[in-house]
Amino acid sequence: MFLLIVNYIAPIEEVERLMPDHFAYLADHFADGTFLVSGRQKPRTGGFIVAAGDDRAAVERLIATDPFVTGGVATYTVLEIEPTRAAPAWRPVLRAAGVELPG
């Protein structure tokens, strides 16, 4: 599982111009089960995505296709994470993403 931190490197007006394409990119990967949750950072300096999977190279290839990246308005920081605890409501989501928690 990965926590993907989106870092804006261009003025917000340039980011906004690519937002519809970025939202389509997100929708595709929510539909295929790769992305589990996403949102904005506060203050608005970027965003985040929680992604399923265990293949870092595949994740790196995937984020290279984000319109924010191809458009030169954002970079990503990729953190591989291993959930070990979760609220009861999150357990089915994590299980569906292939993560089994103890207990």
Helices and strands as residue ranges (DSSP letters): E 2-8, H 12-31, E 35-40, E 46-51, H 56-63, H 67-70, E 74-80, G 88-90, H 91-96
